[in-house]
Amino acid sequence: MLQEEVYERARLARDARFDGQFYIGVKTTKIYCRPICPANSPKSKNVAFYPSAAAAGEAGFRPCLRCRPECAPGTPAWSGTSTTVRRGLRLISNGALDEGSVETLANRLGVTSRHLRRLFTKHLGASPLAVAHTQRLHFAKRLIDETLLPMTHVSNAAGYGSVRRFNDTFQKTYGRTPRELRRSGATAQQAGGKATLTVKLAYRRPFSWPAMVDFFADRATPGVEQVSGSTYRRTFSTNGEHGVLEVVPHAQNGYLSLTLFGINTAALFDTVQCAREVFDLDAPANDISSALGQDETLGAMLHRQPGIRVPGSWDGFELTVRAILGQQISVKGATTIAGRIATRYGETLDLAGKDDLQGLNRIFPTPERLARARFNNLGLIRSRADTIRNVARAVLAGDIHFDSSQDPDDFCEALKSIRGIGDWTAQYVAMRALKNPDAFPASDLGLIKAIDYPNRVTPKELEKRAEAWRPWRAYAAMLLWNSLAGSGG
């Protein structure tokens, strides 16, 4: 498939996952933009694609003032300092500026506060404090609109530190107090700091929740995950605290309901963001269907499975272990062994008083717990056990990480450097843990079987055919797997 066609599909989808990978020159305005530019999309005949901002500039285009191409991932300015900025953003989202100062944050990042402000201004167009303010403000507004939490707990969850500061911020921003913003008729729910909390997660339609929940049901690790009907539950750990989350379709179309049990409200922001990625709620479903529907086989599958999504992962290491277990054995067999590993090496979770959650009693083991695990008498062959230990050690050493902003090809090469991991495992992990929409494990037997059943194609033939599916090959893989119950990792 021509690269220009791939770029065109990504441009029309405005998918943030392609930001920084290419630039769009608009011939009628002589302006070049990022794929995520909010301006009205120009006609295809009026655009040209460039691999870098510099190339677009050399061709006579000037940068867009709305999407600011100089701030995109992959630009020369971004590349040299992107690690510092990404780490800073992660620390801010985890509350680094809730109580601390920019100076303290800069010290943690190993730079001066002045340099940190300069980096944020260059890459994001905003200061660290402005980023923290915007993130927490938007999250607090959602909690006010969608929950019955008391305002003191909303303030705490959003990281404001004090109710006075919380009230002042909303008064200045919205011209109204938080209580005035809350929808009429809502009454405060008297709950503690670790209260059960339910929030609404909006998604882009169409969205096939049955396909999503069926995928997780086949792979649910006993003791860690649980699927009952249309309800998905799992244990998780954040900031040293353990809890359980539950996701079900909301009564209002276009939303899921996310309920959290046993989690301090200060961790809500990160948990909600993770859930959005795991369930792929922001995928441009219509653009994906339009591209894949041109293939006769996939088109028929899309008719049966509208709104296909790629399930993500709650933890990249956990998914990698699960992928290793799935090598050359059935999904059911891999799931059974994963449950045994969780039972033996995972931390125990006590949910006294929650009868409907009693089947969830383990936190999936961390790299620290599996780096020296023996894995004896679990039904795991020695080579798989060695691979899991080596992956755990690589994660602990920092040689492998699951930051979705990294180059997926570099990630796959790093993962494949570990003995026992081939292209199938690397692509599968990139597809789900890194959320790379174009990842494609072409050697997967399920994909080979599903594409032209009962005929068989070779992995090379499948990969050649999949060129026409770019940049949405991961979604094509999901369609194919879903057509064969019990296939695919």
RODO-2510 file (C-alpha; in nm, 4 decimals, decimal comma):
residues 489
     n   res          X          Y          Z
     1     m     0,0000     0,0000     0,0000
     2     l     0,1303     0,3463    -0,0864
     3     q     0,2436     0,5452     0,2158
     4     e     0,0319     0,8411     0,1006
     5     e    -0,2813     0,6296     0,1377
     6     v    -0,1825     0,5358     0,4930
     7     y    -0,1267     0,9024     0,5764
     8     e    -0,4585     1,0012     0,4203
     9     r    -0,6507     0,7558     0,6346
    10     a    -0,4716     0,8697     0,9496
    11     r    -0,5288     1,2368     0,8576
    12     l    -0,9022     1,1936     0,8178
    13     a    -0,9227     0,9999     1,1455
    14     r    -0,7338     1,2680     1,3452
    15     d    -0,5959     0,9849     1,5568
    16     a    -0,3473     1,1216     1,8121
    17     r    -0,1451     0,8008     1,7877
    18     f    -0,0096     0,9241     1,4518
    19     d     0,0905     1,2667     1,5807
    20     g     0,4493     1,3425     1,4863
    21     q     0,4775     1,0598     1,2334
    22     f     0,4011     1,2863     0,9358
    23     y     0,2891     1,6402     0,8471
    24     i     0,0200     1,7710     0,6154
    25     g     0,0860     2,0527     0,3712
    26     v    -0,2297     2,2361     0,2607
    27     k    -0,1682     2,3622    -0,0915
    28     t    -0,4438     2,6249    -0,0883
    29     t    -0,3194     2,8001     0,2281
    30     k     0,0518     2,7044     0,2150
    31     i     0,0236     2,5970     0,5808
    32     y     0,1417     2,2645     0,7199
    33     c    -0,0303     2,0868     1,0096
    34     r    -0,0163     1,7880     1,2404
    35     p    -0,2611     1,4948     1,1881
    36     i    -0,4535     1,6079     1,4988
    37     c    -0,5145     1,9645     1,3779
    38     p    -0,8674     2,0768     1,4812
    39     a    -0,9186     2,2847     1,1665
    40     n    -1,1631     2,1652     0,8998
    41     s    -1,0055     1,8904     0,6905
    42     p    -0,9105     2,0106     0,3421
    43     k    -0,9937     1,8088     0,0325
    44     s    -0,7562     1,5262    -0,0497
    45     k    -0,6479     1,6890    -0,3759
    46     n    -0,5285     1,9929    -0,1817
    47     v    -0,2891     1,8179     0,0563
    48     a     0,0630     1,6849     0,0401
    49     f     0,2396     1,4716     0,3003
    50     y     0,5851     1,5216     0,4469
    51     p     0,7862     1,2989     0,6822
    52     s     0,9067     1,5925     0,8922
    53     a     0,8277     1,9531     0,9729
    54     a     1,1571     2,0509     0,8140
    55     a     1,0564     1,8882     0,4851
    56     a     0,7270     2,0754     0,4853
    57     g     0,9099     2,4010     0,5536
    58     e     1,1543     2,3369     0,2707
    59     a     0,8576     2,2846     0,0374
    60     g     0,7379     2,6375     0,1142
    61     f     0,4753     2,5718     0,3804
    62     r     0,4537     2,7675     0,7067
    63     p     0,3534     2,6096     1,0410
    64     c    -0,0078     2,6123     1,1552
    65     l    -0,0768     2,8397     1,4516
    66     r    -0,3573     2,6154     1,5779
    67     c    -0,1903     2,2741     1,6023
    68     r     0,1683     2,4088     1,6360
    69     p     0,3779     2,1521     1,4446
    70     e     0,6906     2,2582     1,6325
    71     c     0,5450     2,0895     1,9432
    72     a     0,4714     1,7517     1,7840
    73     p     0,6378     1,4254     1,8905
    74     g     0,9291     1,3355     1,6664
    75     t     1,0341     1,6904     1,5788
    76     p     1,4026     1,7718     1,6340
    77     a     1,3177     1,9948     1,9277
    78     w     1,1015     1,7290     2,0848
    79     s     1,3307     1,4299     2,0302
    80     g     1,6260     1,5563     2,2314
    81     t     1,4230     1,6310     2,5429
    82     s     1,1067     1,4241     2,5035
    83     t     1,2013     1,1868     2,7835
    84     t     1,2183     1,4690     3,0357
    85     v     0,8864     1,6139     2,9240
    86     r     0,7110     1,2747     2,9263
    87     r     0,8443     1,1954     3,2709
    88     g     0,7335     1,5377     3,3885
    89     l     0,3824     1,4834     3,2543
    90     r     0,3590     1,1445     3,4238
    91     l     0,4709     1,2932     3,7549
    92     i     0,2201     1,5775     3,7216
    93     s    -0,0635     1,3357     3,6453
    94     n     0,0380     1,1433     3,9577
    95     g     0,0054     1,4567     4,1695
    96     a     0,3623     1,5911     4,1779
    97     l     0,2352     1,9502     4,1769
    98     d    -0,0599     1,8989     4,4089
    99     e     0,1514     1,9918     4,7095
   100     g     0,5009     2,0389     4,5669
   101     s     0,6490     2,3180     4,3568
   102     v     0,7892     2,3326     4,0051
   103     e     1,1344     2,3543     4,1634
   104     t     1,0770     2,0241     4,3446
   105     l     0,9489     1,8637     4,0242
   106     a     1,2525     1,9885     3,8329
   107     n     1,4858     1,8416     4,0947
   108     r     1,3189     1,5032     4,0545
   109     l     1,3786     1,5268     3,6798
   110     g     1,7398     1,6364     3,7190
   111     v     1,7014     1,9776     3,5528
   112     t     1,6614     2,3355     3,6690
   113     s     1,3129     2,4771     3,7124
   114     r     1,3861     2,7398     3,4471
   115     h     1,4899     2,4736     3,1959
   116     l     1,1831     2,2633     3,2792
   117     r     0,9526     2,5593     3,2154
   118     r     1,1326     2,6215     2,8872
   119     l     1,0877     2,2578     2,7796
   120     f     0,7181     2,2570     2,8649
   121     t     0,6635     2,5834     2,6808
   122     k     0,8468     2,4530     2,3748
   123     h     0,6838     2,1112     2,3570
   124     l     0,3414     2,1742     2,5025
   125     g     0,2850     2,5466     2,4766
   126     a     0,2066     2,5621     2,8486
   127     s     0,3896     2,5699     3,1819
   128     p     0,3988     2,2697     3,4189
   129     l     0,1573     2,4484     3,6521
   130     a    -0,0827     2,5214     3,3665
   131     v    -0,0767     2,1563     3,2586
   132     a    -0,1439     2,0377     3,6134
   133     h    -0,4189     2,2960     3,6569
   134     t    -0,5965     2,1986     3,3342
   135     q    -0,5775     1,8244     3,4003
   136     r    -0,7118     1,8503     3,7537
   137     l    -0,9756     2,1093     3,6655
   138     h    -1,1259     1,8963     3,3886
   139     f    -1,1190     1,5843     3,6014
   140     a    -1,2847     1,7604     3,8957
   141     k    -1,5571     1,8945     3,6644
   142     r    -1,6311     1,5414     3,5459
   143     l    -1,6568     1,4149     3,9023
   144     i    -1,8966     1,6977     3,9871
   145     d    -2,1134     1,6192     3,6844
   146     e    -2,1060     1,2411     3,6981
   147     t    -2,0822     1,1401     4,0660
   148     l    -2,2426     1,2159     4,4016
   149     l    -1,9141     1,2442     4,5890
   150     p    -1,8992     1,5197     4,8532
   151     m    -1,7048     1,8231     4,7329
   152     t    -1,4293     1,7567     4,9867
   153     h    -1,3617     1,4221     4,8205
   154     v    -1,3847     1,5696     4,4709
   155     s    -1,1269     1,8262     4,5790
   156     n    -0,9004     1,5532     4,7124
   157     a    -0,9421     1,3325     4,4064
   158     a    -0,8497     1,6188     4,1752
   159     g    -0,5444     1,7067     4,3844
   160     y    -0,6362     2,0590     4,4932
   161     g    -0,5052     2,0131     4,8452
   162     s    -0,7635     2,2398     5,0081
   163     v    -1,1346     2,3020     4,9577
   164     r    -1,0762     2,6788     4,9549
   165     r    -0,8321     2,6511     4,6655
   166     f    -1,0758     2,4158     4,4914
   167     n    -1,3660     2,6605     4,5284
   168     d    -1,1579     2,9619     4,4247
   169     t    -1,0366     2,7868     4,1093
   170     f    -1,3880     2,6993     3,9967
   171     q    -1,5198     3,0450     4,0760
   172     k    -1,2480     3,2043     3,8619
   173     t    -1,2821     2,9559     3,5757
   174     y    -1,6573     2,9024     3,5543
   175     g    -1,7904     3,2000     3,7488
   176     r    -1,9725     2,9567     3,9777
   177     t    -1,8860     2,7435     4,2786
   178     p    -1,8560     2,3647     4,2475
   179     r    -2,1858     2,3182     4,4327
   180     e    -2,3617     2,5516     4,1907
   181     l    -2,2188     2,3551     3,8987
   182     r    -2,3505     2,0249     4,0232
   183     r    -2,6668     1,9230     3,8491
   184     s    -2,9845     2,0113     4,0370
   185     g    -3,1356     1,7265     4,2376
   186     a    -2,8049     1,5505     4,3122
   187     t    -2,7378     1,4823     4,6794
   188     a    -2,3971     1,4299     4,8289
   189     q    -2,3097     1,0693     4,9002
   190     q    -2,1586     1,0329     5,2440
   191     a    -1,8643     0,8103     5,1621
   192     g    -1,5176     0,7709     5,3022
   193     g    -1,1843     0,8335     5,1345
   194     k    -1,1966     0,4820     4,9864
   195     a    -1,5616     0,4920     4,8857
   196     t    -1,7173     0,2938     4,6065
   197     l    -1,7329     0,5357     4,3158
   198     t    -1,8945     0,5146     3,9734
   199     v    -1,8120     0,7439     3,6807
   200     k    -1,9255     0,7522     3,3195
   201     l    -1,6792     0,6859     3,0376
   202     a    -1,7892     0,8295     2,7038
   203     y    -1,6855     0,6448     2,3876
   204     r    -1,6795     0,7125     2,0172
   205     r    -1,9558     0,5219     1,8403
   206     p    -2,0080     0,2616     1,7139
   207     f    -1,8587     0,0507     1,9915
   208     s    -1,8954    -0,3260     2,0307
   209     w    -1,8881    -0,3913     2,4046
   210     p    -1,9984    -0,7571     2,3581
   211     a    -1,6925    -0,8247     2,1399
   212     m    -1,4687    -0,6506     2,3930
   213     v    -1,6041    -0,8353     2,6951
   214     d    -1,5957    -1,1708     2,5104
   215     f    -1,2287    -1,1182     2,4349
   216     f    -1,1516    -1,0532     2,8005
   217     a    -1,3730    -1,3435     2,9109
   218     d    -1,1646    -1,5946     2,7141
   219     r    -0,8423    -1,4590     2,8646
   220     a    -0,9508    -1,3652     3,2175
   221     t    -0,6788    -1,4683     3,4619
   222     p    -0,8460    -1,6583     3,7500
   223     g    -0,8313    -1,4587     4,0725
   224     v    -0,7324    -1,1411     3,8861
   225     e    -1,0042    -1,0925     3,6246
   226     q    -1,3660    -1,1916     3,6066
   227     v    -1,6332    -1,1632     3,3388
   228     s    -1,9982    -1,2284     3,4149
   229     g    -2,2448    -1,1551     3,1373
   230     s    -2,1744    -0,7998     3,0227
   231     t    -1,9796    -0,7129     3,3396
   232     y    -1,5992    -0,6978     3,3493
   233     r    -1,4096    -0,6894     3,6796
   234     r    -1,0458    -0,7046     3,7775
   235     t    -0,8072    -0,6351     4,0618
   236     f    -0,5470    -0,3619     4,0294
   237     s    -0,2799    -0,1826     4,2253
   238     t    -0,1986     0,1874     4,2267
   239     n     0,0392     0,3803     4,4486
   240     g     0,0771     0,0793     4,6765
   241     e    -0,2981     0,0396     4,7275
   242     h    -0,5080    -0,2493     4,5987
   243     g    -0,8615    -0,2360     4,4696
   244     v    -1,1134    -0,3738     4,2232
   245     l    -1,2768    -0,2070     3,9267
   246     e    -1,5956    -0,3007     3,7474
   247     v    -1,7068    -0,1930     3,4011
   248     v    -2,0566    -0,2368     3,2567
   249     p    -2,2559    -0,0654     2,9820
   250     h    -2,4220     0,2500     3,1110
   251     a    -2,7980     0,2965     3,0836
   252     q    -2,7309     0,6001     2,8647
   253     n    -2,6138     0,5030     2,5182
   254     g    -2,2592     0,6117     2,4389
   255     y    -2,1172     0,5470     2,7850
   256     l    -1,9672     0,2770     3,0040
   257     s    -1,9954     0,2801     3,3829
   258     l    -1,6680     0,2391     3,5714
   259     t    -1,7016     0,1526     3,9412
   260     l    -1,4018     0,1433     4,1748
   261     f    -1,3903    -0,0479     4,5022
   262     g    -1,1356     0,0092     4,7771
   263     i    -0,9296     0,2807     4,6076
   264     n    -0,8314     0,6157     4,7521
   265     t    -0,9892     0,8952     4,5516
   266     a    -0,6473     1,0520     4,4908
   267     a    -0,5784     0,7728     4,2371
   268     l    -0,8970     0,8218     4,0357
   269     f    -0,7469     1,0367     3,7622
   270     d    -0,4856     0,7810     3,6532
   271     t    -0,7261     0,4889     3,6827
   272     v    -0,9866     0,6534     3,4618
   273     q    -0,7272     0,7423     3,1962
   274     c    -0,5979     0,3848     3,1973
   275     a    -0,9502     0,2492     3,1558
   276     r    -1,0050     0,4660     2,8485
   277     e    -0,6976     0,3122     2,6857
   278     v    -0,7760    -0,0450     2,7897
   279     f    -1,1205    -0,0319     2,6310
   280     d    -0,9994     0,1766     2,3343
   281     l    -1,2784     0,4288     2,3826
   282     d    -1,1267     0,7010     2,1643
   283     a    -1,0578     0,4935     1,8527
   284     p    -1,1899     0,6534     1,5300
   285     a    -1,4279     0,3643     1,4635
   286     n    -1,5874     0,5019     1,1471
   287     d    -1,2538     0,5722     0,9810
   288     i    -1,1262     0,2270     1,0722
   289     s    -1,4376     0,0597     0,9336
   290     s    -1,4199     0,2657     0,6155
   291     a    -1,0619     0,1539     0,5511
   292     l    -1,0987    -0,2133     0,6454
   293     g    -1,4396    -0,2475     0,4817
   294     q    -1,2772    -0,2253     0,1402
   295     d    -1,1468    -0,5791     0,1948
   296     e    -1,4208    -0,8294     0,1071
   297     t    -1,3442    -1,0652     0,3964
   298     l    -1,3036    -0,7921     0,6564
   299     g    -1,6062    -0,6059     0,5238
   300     a    -1,8273    -0,9053     0,5945
   301     m    -1,6803    -0,9325     0,9436
   302     l    -1,7366    -0,5630     1,0081
   303     h    -2,1014    -0,6080     0,9153
   304     r    -2,1269    -0,8678     1,1927
   305     q    -1,8969    -0,6819     1,4337
   306     p    -1,9508    -0,3042     1,4006
   307     g    -1,7460    -0,0863     1,6301
   308     i    -1,4458    -0,3187     1,6627
   309     r    -1,1834    -0,2199     1,9212
   310     v    -0,8387    -0,3413     2,0257
   311     p    -0,8368    -0,4364     2,3962
   312     g    -0,5482    -0,2750     2,5790
   313     s    -0,3717    -0,3831     2,8953
   314     w    -0,3820    -0,2652     3,2550
   315     d    -0,0131    -0,3428     3,2915
   316     g     0,2409    -0,3990     3,0161
   317     f     0,4428    -0,6522     3,2123
   318     e     0,1346    -0,8573     3,2983
   319     l     0,0332    -0,8670     2,9325
   320     t     0,3835    -0,9694     2,8231
   321     v     0,3781    -1,2619     3,0664
   322     r     0,0366    -1,3592     2,9351
   323     a     0,1629    -1,3408     2,5754
   324     i     0,4611    -1,5644     2,6578
   325     l     0,2280    -1,8179     2,8165
   326     g     0,0171    -1,8134     2,5002
   327     q     0,3004    -1,9209     2,2740
   328     q     0,2033    -2,2410     2,0903
   329     i    -0,0711    -2,3431     2,3332
   330     s    -0,4444    -2,2748     2,3477
   331     v    -0,5956    -1,9634     2,5006
   332     k    -0,7600    -2,1777     2,7653
   333     g    -0,4320    -2,3485     2,8543
   334     a    -0,2470    -2,0168     2,8832
   335     t    -0,5247    -1,8738     3,0985
   336     t    -0,5069    -2,1699     3,3362
   337     i    -0,1304    -2,1320     3,3843
   338     a    -0,1660    -1,7547     3,4311
   339     g    -0,4107    -1,8228     3,7138
   340     r    -0,1665    -2,0627     3,8794
   341     i     0,1096    -1,8009     3,8607
   342     a    -0,1187    -1,5361     4,0114
   343     t    -0,2248    -1,7698     4,2910
   344     r     0,1298    -1,8653     4,3875
   345     y     0,3145    -1,5369     4,3381
   346     g     0,0473    -1,2661     4,3446
   347     e    -0,0373    -1,0605     4,6508
   348     t    -0,3557    -1,1599     4,8301
   349     l    -0,6481    -0,9200     4,8107
   350     d    -0,9089    -0,9279     5,0876
   351     l    -1,2520    -0,7947     4,9938
   352     a    -1,4443    -0,8664     5,3117
   353     g    -1,8101    -0,7765     5,2819
   354     k    -1,8081    -0,7800     4,9009
   355     d    -1,9683    -1,1164     4,8301
   356     d    -2,0041    -1,0509     4,4584
   357     l    -1,6279    -0,9908     4,4290
   358     q    -1,5003    -1,2894     4,6261
   359     g    -1,3655    -1,4608     4,3147
   360     l    -1,1151    -1,1753     4,2817
   361     n    -0,8440    -1,2392     4,5385
   362     r    -0,5064    -1,1809     4,3759
   363     i    -0,3008    -0,8914     4,2408
   364     f    -0,1011    -1,0071     3,9385
   365     p     0,2630    -1,0536     4,0463
   366     t     0,5114    -0,7759     3,9819
   367     p     0,8457    -0,8074     3,7973
   368     e     1,0170    -0,8147     4,1389
   369     r     0,8187    -1,1250     4,2359
   370     l     0,8747    -1,3104     3,9082
   371     a     1,2409    -1,2234     3,8425
   372     r     1,3510    -1,5173     4,0608
   373     a     1,0375    -1,7296     4,0601
   374     r     1,0879    -2,1035     4,0120
   375     f     0,7561    -2,1751     3,8374
   376     n     0,7819    -2,5414     3,9384
   377     n     0,4777    -2,7704     3,9160
   378     l     0,2693    -2,5107     3,7287
   379     g     0,2592    -2,6848     3,3910
   380     l     0,5098    -2,4354     3,2474
   381     i     0,7996    -2,5642     3,0400
   382     r     1,1494    -2,4551     3,1401
   383     s     1,2122    -2,2340     2,8371
   384     r     0,8935    -2,0315     2,9005
   385     a     0,9859    -1,9908     3,2667
   386     d     1,3320    -1,8661     3,1670
   387     t     1,1782    -1,6154     2,9247
   388     i     0,9414    -1,4761     3,1879
   389     r     1,2260    -1,4353     3,4371
   390     n     1,4400    -1,2619     3,1741
   391     v     1,1589    -1,0222     3,0827
   392     a     1,1049    -0,9405     3,4507
   393     r     1,4747    -0,8639     3,4924
   394     a     1,4797    -0,6506     3,1766
   395     v     1,1848    -0,4472     3,3081
   396     l     1,3543    -0,4013     3,6456
   397     a     1,6769    -0,2936     3,4728
   398     g     1,4898    -0,0416     3,2563
   399     d     1,5825    -0,2176     2,9316
   400     i     1,2149    -0,2801     2,8576
   401     h     0,9392    -0,0317     2,9319
   402     f     0,5837     0,0097     2,8103
   403     d     0,5585     0,3825     2,7434
   404     s     0,3260     0,4138     2,4430
   405     s     0,5133     0,7184     2,3145
   406     q     0,8207     0,5138     2,2211
   407     d     0,8844     0,3957     1,8676
   408     p     0,6968     0,0631     1,8327
   409     d     0,9609    -0,0835     1,6025
   410     d     1,2355    -0,0087     1,8534
   411     f     1,0235    -0,1625     2,1278
   412     c     0,9687    -0,4808     1,9272
   413     e     1,3385    -0,5146     1,8544
   414     a     1,4243    -0,4699     2,2235
   415     l     1,1690    -0,7298     2,3255
   416     k     1,2832    -0,9762     2,0599
   417     s     1,6387    -0,9502     2,1891
   418     i     1,5222    -1,1586     2,4858
   419     r     1,5580    -1,5306     2,4215
   420     g     1,2208    -1,6946     2,3719
   421     i     1,0418    -1,3919     2,2270
   422     g     0,9765    -1,3766     1,8561
   423     d     0,7921    -1,1424     1,6245
   424     w     0,4459    -1,2797     1,7163
   425     t     0,4887    -1,2018     2,0850
   426     a     0,6474    -0,8609     2,0217
   427     q     0,3741    -0,7518     1,7806
   428     y     0,1003    -0,8776     2,0109
   429     v     0,2417    -0,6829     2,3064
   430     a     0,2897    -0,3700     2,0916
   431     m    -0,0681    -0,4053     1,9741
   432     r    -0,2206    -0,4209     2,3221
   433     a     0,0286    -0,2682     2,5681
   434     l     0,1648     0,0120     2,3469
   435     k    -0,1710     0,0577     2,1692
   436     n     0,0010     0,0633     1,8308
   437     p    -0,2929     0,0576     1,5845
   438     d    -0,0765    -0,0831     1,3049
   439     a     0,0836    -0,3730     1,4958
   440     f     0,0198    -0,7043     1,3217
   441     p     0,1360    -1,0545     1,4282
   442     a     0,1312    -1,1960     1,0764
   443     s     0,2542    -1,5405     1,1814
   444     d    -0,0452    -1,6031     1,4088
   445     l    -0,2158    -1,9293     1,3150
   446     g    -0,5592    -1,7895     1,3974
   447     l    -0,5154    -1,5003     1,1551
   448     i    -0,3890    -1,7341     0,8842
   449     k    -0,6872    -1,9643     0,9348
   450     a    -0,9477    -1,6889     0,9460
   451     i    -0,8445    -1,4834     0,6459
   452     d    -0,9377    -1,7294     0,3724
   453     y    -1,0883    -2,0354     0,5386
   454     p    -1,0669    -2,3234     0,4434
   455     n    -0,7697    -2,2233     0,2284
   456     r    -0,4404    -2,1405     0,3971
   457     v    -0,2009    -1,8568     0,3217
   458     t     0,1574    -1,8156     0,4346
   459     p     0,2559    -1,5444     0,6867
   460     k     0,4298    -1,3557     0,4056
   461     e     0,1179    -1,3694     0,1892
   462     l    -0,0946    -1,2483     0,4805
   463     e     0,1462    -0,9642     0,5549
   464     k     0,1372    -0,8567     0,1902
   465     r    -0,2417    -0,8554     0,1877
   466     a    -0,2458    -0,6629     0,5165
   467     e    -0,0617    -0,3713     0,3544
   468     a    -0,4005    -0,2528     0,2306
   469     w    -0,5275    -0,2423     0,5899
   470     r    -0,2703     0,0040     0,7175
   471     p    -0,2626     0,1930     0,9472
   472     w    -0,5326    -0,0164     1,1180
   473     r    -0,3862    -0,3660     1,0958
   474     a    -0,4347    -0,4265     1,4695
   475     y    -0,8096    -0,3807     1,4219
   476     a    -0,8042    -0,6204     1,1276
   477     a    -0,6358    -0,8756     1,3534
   478     m    -0,9121    -0,8329     1,6102
   479     l    -1,1803    -0,8877     1,3468
   480     l    -1,0108    -1,2062     1,2323
   481     w    -0,9575    -1,3380     1,5846
   482     n    -1,3140    -1,2642     1,6841
   483     s    -1,4357    -1,4683     1,3880
   484     l    -1,2593    -1,7705     1,5414
   485     a    -1,3623    -1,8280     1,9028
   486     g    -1,0641    -1,8940     2,1285
   487     s    -0,7897    -1,7711     1,8936
   488     g    -0,5260    -1,5013     1,9279
   489     g    -0,3130    -1,4780     2,2413
***
